[in-house]
Amino acid sequence: MPRPKKSFETNNINFRESFASLKFIPRFFKEIRKVNPMLFYANISGRLLNAVLPVIMLWLGKLIIDEVVIQIAAESKDLERLWMLVAAEFGLAILSDLLSRGISLSDSLLGDQYSIDTSVRIIKKTSELNLDQLEDSEFYDKLERARQQTTGRVALMSNTLTQAEDLVVIISLLTGVVSFEPWLIVLLVVSIVPTIINEIKFSGTSYSLARSWTQERRELDYLRYAGASDVTAKEVKLFGLSNYLADRFKGLSDTYYLQSKKLAKQRAGWGAFFNVIGTGAYYGAYVFIIFRTVAGIFSLGDLTFLSGSFNRLRSKLQGFFTRFTSITDSALYLQDYFEFLDLSPAENVQEESLSLPEKIKKGFEFRDVGFKYPKSEKWVVRHINFELKAGEKLAFVGENGAGKTTLIKLLLRFYEPTEGEILLDDIPVKNYDQVAYRLYFGVIFQDFVRFELSLRENIAIGEIDEIRNQSRIDTAAEKSLAREVVEDLPLGYEQPLGKRFKHGKDLSGGQWQKIAIARAYMKDSEVLILDEPTSALDARAETEAFQRFIQLTQGKTAVIISHRFSTVRIADRIMVLKDGAVLEIGTHQELMQNDKLYAELFNLQAAGYQ
Ligand SMILES: Nc1ncnc2c1ncn2[C@@H]1O[C@H](COP(=O)(O)OP(=O)(O)OP(=O)(O)O)[C@@H](O)[C@H]1O
C-alpha cells in the first residue's frame, strides 16, 4: 500500500519551543521529590558539595607546583607544607569519588522509584478516562508517548540535576579564571559559541521526527505483534502471512531509519566542523597563557591552574549546552506525559451526584434514545423507547451490527446518548454517582478479558477485594461450573493462566467462559448483563450453563444478548432490533404470533437443528 511521503521538517520544533518546554521541569521535580523526599534532598546536597570540589582541587594543584618550584630553588628544603597540600588534594580526590558514587546511586534509586510511580499513575489515569477517549486514536498516541518515555524521564532527572551541578562548577571556575585574566573570557566565548549554534540548529529535530512517527511506531509495534505472537501464530502460518508482515514491517522501519540516518549524519558532520573552531580557540588561550608565563607574569602554578581551568570550563560549558538540548528534548516528552495525566474524563461530570437506590423499585427506561459514536455521522441507534422493569429479564435479539452492544454501552454509561435519555427509577442515570452506578452491574461481555494472571485472580476480578475470601471464590466457581476447571489444573486456583508466563496454562474458549461467569457470581450485583454468554460452550455445557443462568439471574434485573434462541428463552420479554431501531418487543409467544423478524429467525434456527 503506498504511503504518503512524510516530512518531519514541516513538523519541526524550533529552539524557542524547546526552551518553552522547560516550564514542565518544576512540576517534574515536585513529583520526584514527593516520591522520596529524603533521597531527593541528599542527592541535591551531594551534588552541591561535589560542584565546588574541582576549582578547589585545581587551586591546590597550583599551590603544589608553586611550592615545588620554591623548594627546587631553596637551599634548605622544608617539605612539610608541600606534603600537607598533597594530602589535602588526596583527601579531596577520595571525597569527590565517594560523592560521585553516592550521587549516581541515589540517581538510580530515585529513578527506579519514579518510574514505578509513573507507571502506576498511567494505569490509574487510563482507568479514569471515558471509553470514547480510550477508543480514540489520538489518545492512543498520547498514551504511547507517555508510556514509552519512562526511561527518558529517568535520564531527564539526572541530566537536569547534573546541569545544575555543572552550573555551580562553571561559576566557580569562571570566578577563578576571571580574577587572573579577564581577557581569557573572550577566547572562552569563541570556543563555545560554535557548540551553541550547532545545538540550536538541531534542537528539537529528533523529537519532531520521533513525534511525527508516533502513529507509525504504533503500527510497527502491531506488525511485530501480529508477525510474532502466539495469538496470531496459527493464522499467520496457515495463510503464509509471515513474509508479507515482515516486508511491511521492514518497509516502514526503513523509511524511519533513512530519515534518522540523515539527521544523525548532519549532526555529526556539523558537530565535527564546529569542534575544530572550538579547539582552535582553546589552543589560542593556551598559547596566550604560555607567553605570559614565559614573560614571568604567571607562575608555573598559575599556568597549570589557568590552562586546567580553561580546559575544564570549555568542556563543562560544551556539556552544558549539549545537555541542554537533551533536557529540552526530554522535557517535550514530559509535556506529553503531563497532558496525558491532565486529561479529564470529558463532559459527564455532574453537579449533582445522587446515591443509588439500595434496590431498584421501578426499573430503567430508555426514552427516545439516539446515539452516534464520536467522530461519526451515522446514527447507530435512534428513537429507542423501552422499559427494563425491576426484576425483569429482557433479551436483545437482532442481526450483527443492529446496535445491541451499543445499547448496553449506553446503559452502562460508557457513552452518553446523543439524544434522549435513560432513566433509573424516573431519575436520569447521569445524575447518579458514576462509580457507584457501574458497581451496580455485573457484566459478562462476549469479548471479556482473559487476564494472564492466576485462576484465583481471574475469578476474583468480579470483586477484587474478596480475593482472599475462599468460600466466596469456591461458591462462585461451583455455581459457574468453573470448579471442574480448577480441579483439572495442577496448581488449582494458583495456576497462572495464558501462555505468556512460566507455568502458565491456556484454557479452552468454553473454560474461559465459565471463569467469566464466575466473575459475575463473585460480584452479586443488582443488574446482570450477559452479552453472548454461551457462544463458546458446547451443547452439553450450554444446557448446563442455561440452568446456571436461570439461577444467576434469579430475582435480578437482567439483559441477555444472544443469537441462540435456547439462551433467549431465559428472558421474560424479548426486544428485536433492526438497523438501530426497535422492531418488536414482547414475550416469546407474542413475538411468534406477530410472525415478523423474531419468528423468522427462530424458525430459521429451529430448521437448522432438524
Ligand atoms: N467504537 C465504535 N465506533 C464507531 N462505530 C462503532 C463502534 N462500535 C460499534 N460501532 C458500529 O455500531 C454499529 C452497531 O454495533 P453493535 O456492536 O452495537 O452491534 P451488535 O448488534 O451488538 O452486533 P453483533 O451482534 O455483531 O455483536 C455497527 O455498525 C458498528 O460498526
The ligand as an ORCA input file, in Angstrom:
! r2SCAN-3c Opt
* xyz 0 1
  N     -16.454      2.219     18.814
  C     -17.189      2.351     17.711
  N     -17.016      3.405     16.911
  C     -17.766      3.575     15.790
  N     -18.731      2.716     15.396
  C     -18.955      1.635     16.161
  C     -18.210      1.385     17.348
  N     -18.654      0.235     17.904
  C     -19.640     -0.205     17.097
  N     -19.825      0.625     16.052
  C     -20.843      0.481     14.966
  O     -22.126      0.497     15.538
  C     -22.997     -0.416     14.903
  C     -23.677     -1.299     15.949
  O     -22.708     -2.092     16.591
  P     -23.044     -3.026     17.835
  O     -21.751     -3.583     18.311
  O     -23.890     -2.289     18.785
  O     -23.906     -4.166     17.129
  P     -24.453     -5.546     17.724
  O     -25.895     -5.576     17.448
  O     -24.021     -5.729     19.127
  O     -23.699     -6.553     16.745
  P     -23.143     -8.056     16.988
  O     -24.324     -8.963     17.009
  O     -22.330     -8.279     15.746
  O     -22.327     -8.051     18.228
  C     -22.153     -1.173     13.903
  O     -22.446     -0.631     12.627
  C     -20.718     -0.866     14.299
  O     -19.915     -0.769     13.158
*
